[in-house]
Amino acid sequence: MKKRSILGALTEFANDKFVLLAGPRQVGKTTLAKEWLNSTGGVYLNWDIPTDRKAILDREFMTSLKSGSFVFDELHKYLRWKNWLKGFYDKWNKEVRVVVTGSARLDVFQRGGDSLLGRCELLHLFPFSVGELIHSAPLPPPNDWLNPENEKPQNKSLFDSLEKFSGFPEPMLRQSEMQLTRWSSNRRDLLIREDLRDISDVRSTSLVEHLSLLLPGTVGKSLSINSLRNDVQVSHDTVSHWLKILDRLYYSFRISPFFKKITRSIRKEQKLYLWNWAELEDESARFENMVACHLFKTTQLWRDLGHGEYRLMYWRSKDKQEIDFIVTLKNDPIALIECKLNEMDLTPNFAKFEKQFGKSLPKIQLLKKHEVDTKFKTTRIVSASKYLTGLP
C-alpha cells in the first residue's frame, strides 16, 4: 500500500500540537495514524473497543506516557471529548504527541465542551486522487493554472481505475466490480445504521437511508431540498438537517454558487457530490463527481497546510448558464473549470462569466477522453487524466 502523501504534514503538525485527523470512513485514517505511530513508537486506543474505551475514561493509558505518542481513534463519539482532550493537552502537551481520528467531521462537530483553538491542528484525509498516487508529497498551488502538471505525462490506466473503483483504498486495490458493489453497500449501511446513531438523535434511519439513495440522482445539479422533501415525505427542515448529518459523516459534500458577496452564496442553492463517485451509474455525472472530489480535496488540503483561503465553488447565471467549478482565493476567482466527456468545442459559458466579472482568467475544459491537449492564450482543453496529475 502506497504511503499517504500527507504523512509528512501529520508528523510536522504533531510535533507542535495535537492533530485532529478527519475524513470519510474507510479512507485510511487509522492506517495513516498507525503508520505515524510506527515511526514514533506509541500507544493506539480505539473508542469503539470496550477495553480501550475504559482505558481512556479511567486514564489507564497514562502509565504509558513515556511512550510519547498516542492515537485516539473515533474519540469524537465520547460526549465530552473536547473537554477531555483540552484537559489532556493543558497538562501533558510538552511531553506527548497526539493524533485523534474521526469520520464524523471533527472540524464542525458540535457536542459541547471548550474550544480547542490553539491546541490542535486539523488535517483532512480524503480518497486517493491521481496526483497523490503519483507524487510523494502534497503539491503546492500552481503558478500557472493552465499548466499545473508541468507537462507530466498522463496516466490513463490509473485514471481509469480511479474512475471505475473510486479513490477508497479497499475497492481501488482489489479492482473487483462485485467487491465494489458489496463494499459500497456495506459502507452506506455502516454510515446510516451505526455512525448516524452515534452522532445524532435521529431515529428514522430508514428514511435517512431513503434520502441517501436519492442523492446520486442530484449530483451535479442544483440541489432542491423541496424536491427531496416531497420524495421522502418529511419537512424541509428535516431534510436540511439530515443532509447536514450526511455531510458530517462524509457521505456527501456541497459547494456553493459564486457571488462577490459571500452572503448571497450562502443563501443560493448548492450542488452536492458524493465521496464515493463509483456509486454513480451515469457516466457524465460520475466524471464530474470525480473531478469535484479532486478539486475539493485540493482546496481543502491547501487550507489545511496554510497556503491560503482556497475554496471550490460553481457559477450559474440568471438564464441558467453554468460553469461547473470555480477555484477561488479569498473569494476571488482564479480558475474556471468545466467538465465534458469528449466535447472539443470550448463552452461559451466561460466568456459569459468573464463578461459579467470582467477578468481574463485561466479557463480549463477537462475531458474524460484521453490524449487531448489543445491550448490557447488563456484557455485549455485537456484530458483530465493529464491535468489532474498536477494537483494534490
C-alpha positions as CSV (number, residue, x, y, z in Angstrom):
1,M,0.0,0.0,0.0
2,K,1.4,3.4,-1.0
3,K,2.2,5.8,1.9
4,R,-0.3,8.7,2.0
5,S,1.4,11.9,0.9
6,I,0.3,13.9,4.0
7,L,2.3,11.7,6.4
8,G,5.0,14.3,6.5
9,A,2.5,17.1,7.3
10,L,0.9,14.9,10.0
11,T,4.4,14.3,11.6
12,E,5.2,18.0,11.4
13,F,1.9,19.2,12.9
14,A,2.1,16.5,15.7
15,N,5.4,17.9,16.9
16,D,3.8,21.1,17.9
17,K,0.1,20.5,18.7
18,F,-2.4,17.7,18.9
19,V,-3.7,16.7,15.4
20,L,-7.3,16.1,14.5
21,L,-7.3,13.8,11.5
22,A,-10.7,13.9,9.8
23,G,-12.1,12.2,6.7
24,P,-14.6,9.7,5.3
25,R,-15.0,6.3,6.8
26,Q,-12.6,3.6,5.4
27,V,-10.4,6.2,3.7
28,G,-7.3,5.1,5.6
29,K,-7.2,7.4,8.7
30,T,-6.4,4.6,11.1
31,T,-3.8,3.1,8.7
32,L,-2.1,6.5,8.4
33,A,-2.2,7.1,12.2
34,K,-0.7,3.7,12.9
35,E,2.0,4.4,10.2
36,W,2.8,7.6,12.1
37,L,3.0,5.5,15.4
38,N,5.3,3.0,13.7
39,S,7.8,5.9,13.1
40,T,7.5,7.4,16.6
41,G,6.6,4.5,18.8
42,G,3.5,4.8,21.0
43,V,0.0,3.7,22.0
44,Y,-3.1,3.2,19.9
45,L,-6.5,3.3,21.6
46,N,-9.9,2.9,19.8
47,W,-13.0,4.3,21.4
48,D,-15.1,1.6,19.7
49,I,-13.2,-1.2,21.6
50,P,-14.6,-1.5,25.2
51,T,-11.2,-2.1,26.9
52,D,-9.7,0.9,25.1
53,R,-12.7,3.0,26.0
54,K,-12.3,2.1,29.7
55,A,-8.6,2.9,29.5
56,I,-9.4,6.3,28.1
57,L,-12.1,7.1,30.7
58,D,-10.0,5.8,33.6
59,R,-6.8,7.3,32.2
60,E,-5.2,3.9,32.5
61,F,-3.0,4.7,29.4
62,M,-1.2,7.4,31.5
63,T,1.2,4.7,32.6
64,S,2.5,4.7,29.0
65,L,3.2,8.4,28.9
66,K,6.8,7.6,28.5
67,S,6.0,6.3,25.0
68,G,5.4,9.9,24.0
69,S,2.9,9.3,21.2
70,F,-0.8,8.4,21.2
71,V,-3.5,7.8,18.7
72,F,-7.1,8.1,19.9
73,D,-9.3,6.6,17.2
74,E,-13.0,7.7,16.9
75,L,-12.7,9.8,20.2
76,H,-15.4,12.2,18.9
77,K,-18.0,9.6,19.9
78,Y,-17.3,10.4,23.5
79,L,-19.9,13.1,24.5
80,R,-17.3,15.2,26.3
81,W,-14.3,14.6,24.0
82,K,-13.4,18.2,23.6
83,N,-13.2,18.9,27.4
84,W,-11.3,15.6,27.8
85,L,-8.8,16.5,25.1
86,K,-8.4,20.1,26.3
87,G,-7.5,18.9,29.8
88,F,-5.1,16.3,28.5
89,Y,-3.4,18.9,26.3
90,D,-3.1,21.5,29.0
91,K,-1.4,19.1,31.3
92,W,0.7,17.0,29.0
93,N,1.3,18.8,25.8
94,K,5.0,19.3,26.5
95,E,5.6,15.6,26.9
96,V,3.4,13.8,24.4
97,R,2.3,13.9,20.8
98,V,-1.3,13.0,20.0
99,V,-3.4,12.2,16.9
100,V,-7.2,12.0,17.1
101,T,-9.0,10.4,14.2
102,G,-12.7,10.6,13.3
103,S,-15.1,10.2,10.4
104,A,-17.8,12.5,11.8
105,R,-16.5,15.9,10.7
106,L,-14.2,16.8,13.6
107,D,-13.9,20.3,12.2
108,V,-17.6,21.1,12.6
109,F,-18.7,18.6,15.2
110,Q,-20.6,20.4,18.0
111,R,-21.2,18.4,21.1
112,G,-20.4,20.9,23.7
113,G,-17.1,21.5,25.5
114,D,-14.4,24.1,25.5
115,S,-12.7,25.4,22.3
116,L,-9.6,23.5,21.1
117,L,-8.4,26.6,19.3
118,G,-4.7,27.0,19.7
119,R,-4.3,23.4,21.0
120,C,-5.0,21.4,17.8
121,E,-4.2,21.3,14.1
122,L,-6.9,20.0,11.7
123,L,-5.8,17.8,8.8
124,H,-8.1,16.1,6.4
125,L,-7.6,12.7,4.6
126,F,-9.7,12.1,1.5
127,P,-9.9,9.3,-1.1
128,F,-6.9,8.8,-3.3
129,S,-6.5,11.2,-6.2
130,V,-4.4,11.0,-9.4
131,G,-1.9,13.4,-8.1
132,E,-1.5,11.8,-4.7
133,L,-0.8,8.4,-6.3
134,I,1.9,9.9,-8.5
135,H,3.6,12.3,-6.1
136,S,5.2,11.5,-2.7
137,A,4.3,14.9,-1.1
138,P,1.4,17.3,-1.5
139,L,1.8,19.7,-4.4
140,P,1.6,23.4,-3.6
141,P,-0.7,25.8,-5.6
142,P,0.5,26.1,-9.2
143,N,1.9,29.3,-10.5
144,D,0.1,28.6,-13.8
145,W,-3.4,27.1,-13.6
146,L,-3.3,26.3,-17.3
147,N,-0.3,24.0,-16.8
148,P,-0.3,22.7,-13.2
149,E,1.1,19.3,-14.1
150,N,4.3,20.8,-15.6
151,E,4.0,18.7,-18.7
152,K,4.0,15.4,-16.9
153,P,2.5,12.5,-19.0
154,Q,-1.0,11.4,-18.3
155,N,-1.5,8.1,-16.5
156,K,-4.5,6.7,-18.4
157,S,-4.7,3.3,-16.6
158,L,-4.5,4.9,-13.1
159,F,-7.2,7.5,-14.0
160,D,-9.5,4.8,-15.4
161,S,-9.1,2.6,-12.3
162,L,-9.9,5.5,-10.0
163,E,-12.9,6.5,-12.1
164,K,-14.3,2.9,-12.0
165,F,-13.5,1.8,-8.5
166,S,-13.3,5.2,-6.6
167,G,-10.4,6.5,-4.5
168,F,-11.1,4.5,-1.4
169,P,-8.2,2.1,-0.8
170,E,-10.0,-1.2,-0.5
171,P,-12.1,-1.3,-3.7
172,M,-9.3,0.6,-5.6
173,L,-6.7,-2.0,-4.7
174,R,-9.0,-5.1,-5.3
175,Q,-10.2,-3.9,-8.7
176,S,-13.3,-6.1,-8.5
177,E,-16.7,-4.9,-9.6
178,M,-18.6,-7.4,-7.4
179,Q,-16.5,-6.4,-4.4
180,L,-17.0,-2.7,-5.1
181,T,-20.8,-3.3,-5.1
182,R,-20.6,-5.1,-1.7
183,W,-18.2,-2.6,-0.2
184,S,-20.3,0.4,-1.3
185,S,-23.5,-1.1,0.2
186,N,-21.8,-2.1,3.4
187,R,-20.2,1.4,3.8
188,R,-23.6,3.1,3.4
189,D,-25.2,0.7,5.9
190,L,-22.4,1.5,8.4
191,L,-22.8,5.2,8.0
192,I,-26.6,5.1,8.3
193,R,-27.1,2.4,10.9
194,E,-24.1,2.9,13.1
195,D,-22.3,6.3,12.7
196,L,-25.7,8.2,12.4
197,R,-26.8,6.7,15.7
198,D,-23.5,7.6,17.4
199,I,-23.5,11.3,16.5
200,S,-27.2,12.3,16.4
201,D,-30.6,11.6,17.9
202,V,-32.2,10.7,14.5
203,R,-34.3,7.6,14.9
204,S,-35.8,7.4,11.4
205,T,-32.8,5.7,9.9
206,S,-34.9,4.0,7.2
207,L,-35.9,7.5,5.9
208,V,-32.3,8.8,6.0
209,E,-31.3,5.7,4.0
210,H,-34.1,6.6,1.6
211,L,-32.7,10.1,1.3
212,S,-29.2,8.8,0.7
213,L,-30.4,6.6,-2.1
214,L,-31.9,9.7,-3.8
215,L,-28.8,11.7,-3.7
216,P,-26.9,10.1,-6.6
217,G,-29.6,11.5,-8.9
218,T,-28.9,15.0,-7.7
219,V,-25.2,15.0,-8.4
220,G,-24.0,18.0,-10.4
221,K,-27.4,19.6,-10.3
222,S,-28.8,22.5,-8.3
223,L,-29.8,20.8,-5.0
224,S,-33.6,21.1,-4.5
225,I,-34.5,20.4,-0.9
226,N,-38.2,20.8,-1.7
227,S,-38.0,18.0,-4.3
228,L,-36.2,15.7,-1.8
229,R,-38.8,16.6,0.9
230,N,-41.6,15.5,-1.4
231,D,-39.9,12.2,-2.2
232,V,-39.1,11.4,1.4
233,Q,-42.3,13.0,2.8
234,V,-40.8,14.9,5.6
235,S,-40.4,18.6,6.3
236,H,-38.0,20.9,4.6
237,D,-36.1,21.5,7.9
238,T,-35.9,17.7,8.5
239,V,-34.3,17.1,5.1
240,S,-31.9,20.0,5.5
241,H,-30.9,18.6,8.9
242,W,-30.4,15.1,7.6
243,L,-28.3,16.4,4.7
244,K,-26.0,18.2,7.1
245,I,-25.6,15.0,9.0
246,L,-24.7,13.1,5.8
247,D,-22.1,15.8,5.1
248,R,-20.7,15.4,8.6
249,L,-20.4,11.7,8.1
250,Y,-18.5,12.4,4.8
251,Y,-21.1,10.6,2.7
252,S,-21.5,13.8,0.7
253,F,-20.2,17.3,0.4
254,R,-21.6,20.5,-1.2
255,I,-20.2,23.5,-3.0
256,S,-21.9,27.0,-3.1
257,P,-22.5,29.3,-6.1
258,F,-20.0,32.1,-6.7
259,F,-21.1,35.6,-5.9
260,K,-18.8,38.5,-4.9
261,K,-21.0,38.9,-1.8
262,I,-20.5,35.7,0.3
263,T,-23.9,36.1,2.0
264,R,-25.6,35.6,-1.4
265,S,-23.6,32.4,-2.0
266,I,-24.8,31.0,1.3
267,R,-28.5,31.7,0.5
268,K,-28.4,30.2,-3.0
269,E,-28.9,26.5,-4.0
270,Q,-25.8,24.4,-3.6
271,K,-24.5,21.5,-5.7
272,L,-24.0,18.1,-4.0
273,Y,-21.4,15.4,-4.7
274,L,-20.6,12.0,-3.1
275,W,-17.2,11.0,-1.8
276,N,-17.7,7.6,-3.4
277,W,-18.2,8.6,-7.0
278,A,-18.3,4.9,-8.0
279,E,-21.9,4.8,-6.8
280,L,-23.0,6.8,-9.8
281,E,-24.1,4.9,-12.9
282,D,-24.4,7.9,-15.2
283,E,-21.1,8.4,-17.0
284,S,-21.2,12.1,-17.2
285,A,-22.3,12.6,-13.5
286,R,-19.6,10.2,-12.3
287,F,-16.9,12.0,-14.2
288,E,-18.0,15.4,-12.9
289,N,-18.2,14.0,-9.4
290,M,-14.7,12.5,-9.6
291,V,-13.3,15.9,-10.7
292,A,-15.3,17.6,-7.9
293,C,-13.6,15.3,-5.4
294,H,-10.2,16.0,-6.7
295,L,-10.7,19.8,-6.7
296,F,-12.4,19.9,-3.3
297,K,-9.6,17.7,-1.8
298,T,-7.1,20.1,-3.3
299,T,-8.6,23.3,-2.0
300,Q,-9.2,21.8,1.5
301,L,-5.6,20.5,1.7
302,W,-4.2,23.8,0.8
303,R,-6.2,25.4,3.5
304,D,-5.0,22.8,6.0
305,L,-1.4,23.3,5.1
306,G,-1.6,27.1,5.3
307,H,-1.3,28.0,1.6
308,G,-4.4,30.3,1.7
309,E,-8.2,30.5,1.8
310,Y,-8.8,28.4,-1.3
311,R,-12.4,27.4,-2.0
312,L,-14.3,25.4,-4.6
313,M,-17.5,26.9,-6.0
314,Y,-19.6,26.9,-9.1
315,W,-21.4,29.6,-11.2
316,R,-24.8,29.8,-12.6
317,S,-26.2,32.9,-14.5
318,K,-29.7,34.2,-14.3
319,D,-30.5,32.4,-17.6
320,K,-29.3,29.1,-16.1
321,Q,-25.9,29.0,-17.9
322,E,-23.4,27.3,-15.7
323,I,-19.6,26.7,-15.1
324,D,-19.1,23.5,-13.2
325,F,-16.3,24.7,-10.9
326,I,-14.6,27.9,-9.9
327,V,-11.5,27.8,-7.7
328,T,-11.3,30.9,-5.5
329,L,-8.7,32.5,-3.3
330,K,-10.1,34.9,-0.7
331,N,-13.3,34.8,-2.7
332,D,-11.6,36.0,-5.8
333,P,-11.9,33.6,-8.8
334,I,-8.5,32.3,-10.0
335,A,-9.5,29.4,-12.3
336,L,-12.6,28.3,-14.2
337,I,-13.1,24.6,-14.8
338,E,-15.7,22.8,-16.9
339,C,-16.2,19.0,-17.3
340,K,-17.1,17.3,-20.6
341,L,-16.9,13.7,-21.7
342,N,-15.3,14.3,-25.1
343,E,-16.6,17.7,-26.4
344,M,-13.8,19.5,-28.1
345,D,-15.7,22.8,-28.6
346,L,-14.9,25.2,-25.8
347,T,-18.0,26.0,-23.7
348,P,-19.3,29.6,-24.3
349,N,-20.1,29.9,-20.6
350,F,-16.5,30.9,-19.9
351,A,-17.0,34.1,-22.0
352,K,-20.3,34.8,-20.3
353,F,-18.6,34.6,-16.9
354,E,-15.8,36.9,-17.9
355,K,-18.3,39.4,-19.5
356,Q,-20.0,39.7,-16.1
357,F,-17.0,39.8,-13.9
358,G,-14.5,41.4,-16.3
359,K,-11.5,39.2,-15.8
360,S,-9.3,37.2,-18.1
361,L,-9.0,34.0,-16.0
362,P,-7.4,30.6,-16.8
363,K,-10.2,28.5,-18.4
364,I,-9.8,24.7,-18.4
365,Q,-12.1,22.3,-20.0
366,L,-11.4,18.8,-18.7
367,L,-12.3,15.8,-20.8
368,K,-12.7,12.2,-19.8
369,K,-11.4,11.3,-23.2
370,H,-7.6,10.6,-23.2
371,E,-4.9,12.0,-25.4
372,V,-6.4,15.5,-25.7
373,D,-4.5,18.7,-25.1
374,T,-5.3,22.0,-27.0
375,K,-4.0,25.3,-25.7
376,F,-4.9,28.9,-26.4
377,K,-3.8,32.1,-24.7
378,T,-6.0,31.7,-21.6
379,T,-7.9,28.5,-22.3
380,R,-7.0,24.8,-22.5
381,I,-9.0,21.7,-23.5
382,V,-7.2,18.8,-21.9
383,S,-7.7,15.2,-20.7
384,A,-8.4,15.1,-17.0
385,S,-6.0,12.1,-16.7
386,K,-3.2,14.5,-17.6
387,Y,-4.3,17.7,-15.9
388,L,-5.1,16.2,-12.6
389,T,-1.6,14.9,-12.2
390,G,-0.6,18.5,-11.2
391,L,-3.0,18.7,-8.2
392,P,-2.5,17.0,-4.8
